[in-house]
Amino acid sequence: SQTIHQWPATLVQPVGSPLSLECTVEGTSNPNLYWYRQAAGRGLQLLFYSVGIGQISSEVPQNLSASRPQDRQFILSSKKLLLSDSGFYLCAWSQRQGVGQPQHFGDGTRLSIL
Amino acid sequence: RKEVEQDPGPFNVPEGATVAFNCTYSNSASQSFFWYRQDCRKEPKLLMSVYSSGNEDGRFTAQLNRASQYISLLIRDSKLSDSATYLCVVNTPYSGAGSYQLTFGKGTKLSVIP
């Protein structure tokens, strides 16, 4: 069966510090991968998605970036965090084939910027 | 018009009650529909897919009305453990290139009261 791992679970960072969140998927090949952010009391906002190694699409302008160095690894980064970057970050995967496959989420990282 | 709209609630219902959630979507080209459940401070989890003919999974029934662009979720015999936020999710065409992305509603909060 497929599993998705995301870490760390919680993170407290000062403004201006760098960020690196990692996500890996097991039990499947060539998945679509996604990064979402959920601000407190708000809906899911798609940040990035990837259909393959090195292929990253960005949904919103921001100071975050994403990379996919391996088929089942997806990394979310920032060089300098802002207060507005606080939130609940979720990695997700879906099967590539077929229209509108459901997405399956990791446990999430709760990021607090001080 | 928002792509996916839900009544935010909260819905406060007694144990054993039947509760229904509604959702509307704006893009008539959408093809796949889902309900997710999100517990407080946790990741969303797929509850069920929604099929044109309607589908049932135990106490949960999902229905789709393509003509009205409307999706519903019915929960019968509510349990305390059903307390969560229920997210309506629709796949929508993206970038006009034959690809689709999932769009999440902001969710409807349900509290089942003893």
Chai-1 contact restraints between the chains, C-beta under 6 A:
chainA,res_idxA,chainB,res_idxB,connection_type,confidence,min_distance_angstrom,max_distance_angstrom,comment,restraint_id
A,G43,B,F104,contact,1.0,0.0,6.0,A-B,restraint_1
A,G43,B,K106,contact,1.0,0.0,6.0,A-B,restraint_2
A,L44,B,F104,contact,1.0,0.0,6.0,A-B,restraint_3
A,L90,B,E43,contact,1.0,0.0,6.0,A-B,restraint_4
A,V99,B,Q31,contact,1.0,0.0,6.0,A-B,restraint_5
A,V99,B,Y100,contact,1.0,0.0,6.0,A-B,restraint_6
A,G100,B,Q31,contact,1.0,0.0,6.0,A-B,restraint_7
A,G100,B,S32,contact,1.0,0.0,6.0,A-B,restraint_8
A,G100,B,N91,contact,1.0,0.0,6.0,A-B,restraint_9
A,G100,B,Y100,contact,1.0,0.0,6.0,A-B,restraint_10
A,P102,B,F34,contact,1.0,0.0,6.0,A-B,restraint_11
A,P102,B,L46,contact,1.0,0.0,6.0,A-B,restraint_12
A,Q103,B,L102,contact,1.0,0.0,6.0,A-B,restraint_13
A,F105,B,E43,contact,1.0,0.0,6.0,A-B,restraint_14
A,F105,B,P44,contact,1.0,0.0,6.0,A-B,restraint_15
A,D107,B,E43,contact,1.0,0.0,6.0,A-B,restraint_16
A,G108,B,E43,contact,1.0,0.0,6.0,A-B,restraint_17
